[in-house]
Amino acid sequence: MIARETLIGSVLAATDKLVQQAGQGDWSSVAKTVEQRRMFLDALSTSEPQPGEHEFLQAMRAAIAESDAAIAVMSKAGPQVSTYTPSAPSSPPLTYGPRK
C-alpha cells in the first residue's frame, strides 16, 4: 500500500506535469498524465481517511475536475494555446514569517 503523503504528492506532481505539457502543446502526453493523476486520486480516495480529510478530498476532486475541463478546452483550441509564455512577475514573491 502506498503512503497517503506519497499519493497526495503524486497527484500534485502530476498536476504540475500537466501544466508543463499543456504549455508545450504536448496533448498526447497530457492524456496519459491525466489518467495517471486519476489513478493516484482514486487510490487516495480508497485509502484509510484521516480526521478532517473528507473536505480536503472533495476540494481536490473539484479542482481536478475543473483542471480536466480546462485541459479539454485547451486541447481542442489547438497550437495557439501552446505558444503561451509566462512573463516574469511584476512584484516580488510573497514571503511568510515575521516582518522585519
MODELLER restraints for C-alpha pairs under 7 A, 6 or more apart:
rsr = mdl.restraints
at = mdl.atoms
rsr.add(forms.Gaussian(group=physical.xy_distance, feature=features.Distance(at['CA:4:A'], at['CA:44:A']), mean=6.42, stdev=0.5))
rsr.add(forms.Gaussian(group=physical.xy_distance, feature=features.Distance(at['CA:7:A'], at['CA:40:A']), mean=5.81, stdev=0.5))
rsr.add(forms.Gaussian(group=physical.xy_distance, feature=features.Distance(at['CA:7:A'], at['CA:44:A']), mean=5.95, stdev=0.5))
rsr.add(forms.Gaussian(group=physical.xy_distance, feature=features.Distance(at['CA:10:A'], at['CA:40:A']), mean=6.61, stdev=0.5))
rsr.add(forms.Gaussian(group=physical.xy_distance, feature=features.Distance(at['CA:11:A'], at['CA:37:A']), mean=5.35, stdev=0.5))
rsr.add(forms.Gaussian(group=physical.xy_distance, feature=features.Distance(at['CA:11:A'], at['CA:40:A']), mean=5.92, stdev=0.5))
rsr.add(forms.Gaussian(group=physical.xy_distance, feature=features.Distance(at['CA:11:A'], at['CA:41:A']), mean=6.33, stdev=0.5))
rsr.add(forms.Gaussian(group=physical.xy_distance, feature=features.Distance(at['CA:14:A'], at['CA:33:A']), mean=6.35, stdev=0.5))
rsr.add(forms.Gaussian(group=physical.xy_distance, feature=features.Distance(at['CA:14:A'], at['CA:37:A']), mean=5.61, stdev=0.5))
rsr.add(forms.Gaussian(group=physical.xy_distance, feature=features.Distance(at['CA:18:A'], at['CA:30:A']), mean=5.76, stdev=0.5))
rsr.add(forms.Gaussian(group=physical.xy_distance, feature=features.Distance(at['CA:18:A'], at['CA:33:A']), mean=6.52, stdev=0.5))
rsr.add(forms.Gaussian(group=physical.xy_distance, feature=features.Distance(at['CA:21:A'], at['CA:29:A']), mean=6.78, stdev=0.5))
rsr.add(forms.Gaussian(group=physical.xy_distance, feature=features.Distance(at['CA:21:A'], at['CA:30:A']), mean=5.97, stdev=0.5))
rsr.add(forms.Gaussian(group=physical.xy_distance, feature=features.Distance(at['CA:22:A'], at['CA:30:A']), mean=6.58, stdev=0.5))
rsr.add(forms.Gaussian(group=physical.xy_distance, feature=features.Distance(at['CA:22:A'], at['CA:82:A']), mean=6.64, stdev=0.5))
rsr.add(forms.Gaussian(group=physical.xy_distance, feature=features.Distance(at['CA:23:A'], at['CA:82:A']), mean=5.03, stdev=0.5))
rsr.add(forms.Gaussian(group=physical.xy_distance, feature=features.Distance(at['CA:23:A'], at['CA:84:A']), mean=6.52, stdev=0.5))
rsr.add(forms.Gaussian(group=physical.xy_distance, feature=features.Distance(at['CA:24:A'], at['CA:82:A']), mean=5.23, stdev=0.5))
rsr.add(forms.Gaussian(group=physical.xy_distance, feature=features.Distance(at['CA:25:A'], at['CA:79:A']), mean=6.53, stdev=0.5))
rsr.add(forms.Gaussian(group=physical.xy_distance, feature=features.Distance(at['CA:25:A'], at['CA:82:A']), mean=4.54, stdev=0.5))
rsr.add(forms.Gaussian(group=physical.xy_distance, feature=features.Distance(at['CA:27:A'], at['CA:75:A']), mean=6.33, stdev=0.5))
rsr.add(forms.Gaussian(group=physical.xy_distance, feature=features.Distance(at['CA:74:A'], at['CA:81:A']), mean=6.49, stdev=0.5))
